[in-house]
Amino acid sequence: MKIYTRRGDDGTTGLLYGGRVRKDSATIDLNGAVDEAQAALGVARAEADRGSELDELLIGLERDLWVLMAEVATAPDNRHKLTPGVSLVTEDMVAALEARIDALDERFEMPTEFVVPGQTRLGALLDVARTVVRRAERLAPTVVIEGSYVGPYLNRLSDLCWTMARWQEDEHLPSRQGDRARSPRRQQNTDKEP
């Protein structure tokens, strides 16, 4: 099978279950932003230890984004063909992100103000992924239909990316000048004898 088909040479692309739209349509713009977000999560995952909790979490999120992109790439009149959790974002998928955020939030003290990204490479990569997810979230209202969980999923995913970035930092650099705020969980790990 060849990777190129030449069908898109006319400036259109195919939708799931049929139909074609222009490549500069709002649907493709949203899916492009989600594709970028998925790639950004992949770059962060490349920095994580294989088999670690973060690695496994990021794999799951990257797979979820395939589900989301399938829903977005389906014309409204073909929506009935979508399968929940396979090609249709579900309320349970959103709830799972909330549960993950809550679980991580219990493991360390969250900053009480905005932070300057870049304390660790992995944290910075997760912040980049967060900004790409936020862009996709801003594009979603122009595409998704009422009752879809695409918007809520992207909103919670960006919150989770922010939480994961803070989780991966040794300390948080507040946006206002002053002392660095140490993450209590990381402080405990730093003080332990080898």
C-alpha positions as CSV (number, residue, x, y, z in Angstrom):
1,M,0.0,0.0,0.0
2,K,1.4,3.4,-1.0
3,I,1.2,6.3,1.4
4,Y,0.2,8.7,-1.3
5,T,-3.2,8.5,-3.1
6,R,-3.2,11.8,-5.1
7,R,-6.9,12.2,-4.1
8,G,-6.0,15.3,-2.1
9,D,-4.3,17.0,-4.9
10,D,-7.4,19.0,-5.6
11,G,-7.3,20.6,-2.1
12,T,-9.8,18.3,-0.5
13,T,-9.6,15.4,2.0
14,G,-11.9,12.5,2.8
15,L,-14.0,12.2,5.8
16,L,-14.7,9.1,7.9
17,Y,-17.7,7.2,6.4
18,G,-17.6,9.3,3.2
19,G,-17.7,12.8,2.0
20,R,-14.9,15.2,1.2
21,V,-14.1,18.7,2.5
22,R,-11.6,21.4,1.6
23,K,-8.3,21.1,3.4
24,D,-8.7,24.6,4.8
25,S,-12.1,23.8,6.3
26,A,-12.8,24.3,10.1
27,T,-13.1,20.5,10.5
28,I,-9.6,19.9,9.1
29,D,-8.2,22.9,11.0
30,L,-9.4,21.3,14.2
31,N,-8.1,17.8,13.4
32,G,-4.8,19.4,12.4
33,A,-4.5,21.0,15.8
34,V,-5.4,17.8,17.5
35,D,-2.9,15.9,15.3
36,E,-0.2,18.4,16.4
37,A,-1.3,18.0,20.1
38,Q,-0.9,14.2,19.7
39,A,2.6,14.7,18.2
40,A,3.5,17.1,21.0
41,L,2.4,14.5,23.6
42,G,4.5,12.0,21.7
43,V,7.6,14.2,22.0
44,A,7.0,14.4,25.7
45,R,6.6,10.7,25.9
46,A,9.9,10.2,24.1
47,E,11.5,11.9,27.1
48,A,9.7,9.7,29.7
49,D,11.2,6.5,30.9
50,R,9.7,3.5,29.0
51,G,7.1,1.7,31.0
52,S,6.8,4.5,33.6
53,E,3.5,5.8,34.9
54,L,3.9,8.9,32.7
55,D,4.8,6.8,29.6
56,E,1.7,4.7,30.0
57,L,-0.5,7.7,30.7
58,L,0.7,9.5,27.6
59,I,0.1,6.4,25.4
60,G,-3.5,6.3,26.6
61,L,-4.0,10.0,25.9
62,E,-2.5,9.7,22.4
63,R,-4.8,6.8,21.7
64,D,-7.8,8.8,23.0
65,L,-7.0,11.5,20.5
66,W,-7.5,9.1,17.6
67,V,-11.0,8.6,18.9
68,L,-11.5,12.3,19.0
69,M,-10.1,12.9,15.5
70,A,-12.4,10.2,14.2
71,E,-15.5,12.0,15.6
72,V,-14.4,15.3,14.3
73,A,-13.7,13.8,10.8
74,T,-17.2,12.5,10.5
75,A,-20.0,14.4,8.8
76,P,-23.0,15.1,11.0
77,D,-25.3,12.9,8.9
78,N,-22.9,9.9,9.5
79,R,-22.6,10.5,13.2
80,H,-24.9,7.6,13.9
81,K,-22.2,5.2,12.6
82,L,-19.7,6.2,15.3
83,T,-18.9,3.8,18.2
84,P,-18.6,5.2,21.7
85,G,-15.0,5.1,22.9
86,V,-13.7,3.9,19.5
87,S,-14.7,6.7,17.2
88,L,-16.9,8.9,19.5
89,V,-15.7,10.7,22.6
90,T,-17.7,9.7,25.7
91,E,-18.6,11.3,29.0
92,D,-16.6,8.4,30.6
93,M,-13.5,9.5,28.7
94,V,-13.9,13.0,30.1
95,A,-14.5,11.7,33.6
96,A,-11.3,9.5,33.4
97,L,-9.3,12.7,32.7
98,E,-10.8,14.4,35.7
99,A,-10.0,11.3,37.9
100,R,-6.4,11.4,36.7
101,I,-6.1,15.1,37.4
102,D,-7.5,14.6,40.9
103,A,-5.1,11.6,41.6
104,L,-2.0,13.6,40.5
105,D,-3.2,16.7,42.5
106,E,-3.1,14.6,45.7
107,R,0.5,13.7,45.2
108,F,2.0,17.1,45.4
109,E,1.1,20.7,46.2
110,M,0.0,22.6,43.2
111,P,1.4,26.1,42.6
112,T,-1.0,28.9,43.8
113,E,-0.1,31.2,40.9
114,F,1.0,31.0,37.3
115,V,4.4,29.5,36.7
116,V,7.2,30.1,34.2
117,P,7.5,27.0,32.0
118,G,10.9,25.3,31.6
119,Q,12.0,24.1,35.0
120,T,12.6,20.6,33.4
121,R,12.7,19.5,29.8
122,L,9.8,17.1,30.3
123,G,7.7,19.7,32.1
124,A,8.4,22.2,29.3
125,L,7.4,19.7,26.6
126,L,4.1,19.0,28.5
127,D,3.5,22.7,28.6
128,V,4.0,22.9,24.8
129,A,1.5,20.1,24.4
130,R,-0.9,22.0,26.7
131,T,-0.8,25.0,24.5
132,V,-1.5,23.0,21.3
133,V,-4.4,21.3,23.1
134,R,-5.7,24.7,24.1
135,R,-5.6,25.8,20.4
136,A,-7.6,22.8,19.4
137,E,-10.1,23.6,22.2
138,R,-10.5,27.1,20.8
139,L,-11.3,25.7,17.3
140,A,-13.7,23.0,18.5
141,P,-16.9,25.2,18.9
142,T,-16.9,26.0,15.2
143,V,-17.0,22.3,14.3
144,V,-18.5,20.0,17.0
145,I,-22.2,19.5,17.2
146,E,-24.3,20.0,20.3
147,G,-24.0,17.1,22.8
148,S,-20.5,16.2,21.7
149,Y,-17.8,15.6,24.4
150,V,-15.0,16.8,22.1
151,G,-14.9,20.3,23.8
152,P,-15.0,19.1,27.4
153,Y,-12.4,16.4,26.6
154,L,-10.0,18.9,25.1
155,N,-10.6,21.3,28.1
156,R,-9.8,18.5,30.6
157,L,-6.8,17.3,28.6
158,S,-5.2,20.8,28.7
159,D,-5.8,20.8,32.4
160,L,-4.2,17.4,32.7
161,C,-1.2,18.5,30.6
162,W,-0.7,21.4,33.0
163,T,-0.9,19.1,36.0
164,M,1.5,16.6,34.5
165,A,4.0,19.4,33.7
166,R,3.9,20.5,37.3
167,W,4.2,16.9,38.5
168,Q,7.4,16.5,36.4
169,E,9.1,19.6,37.9
170,D,11.5,19.6,40.8
171,E,10.3,23.1,41.7
172,H,7.9,25.7,40.3
173,L,9.1,29.1,39.2
174,P,6.3,31.6,40.0
175,S,5.4,34.1,37.3
176,R,6.1,37.0,39.6
177,Q,9.7,37.6,40.8
178,G,10.5,35.9,44.0
179,D,11.6,32.6,45.5
180,R,11.2,29.4,43.8
181,A,8.4,27.2,45.2
182,R,9.4,23.7,45.9
183,S,7.0,20.8,45.2
184,P,6.6,19.0,48.6
185,R,6.6,15.6,46.9
186,R,9.8,16.3,45.0
187,Q,11.4,17.8,48.2
188,Q,10.8,14.5,50.0
189,N,12.4,12.6,47.2
190,T,15.4,15.0,47.1
191,D,16.1,14.7,50.8
192,K,16.2,10.9,50.9
193,E,19.5,9.1,51.2
194,P,20.5,7.0,48.2
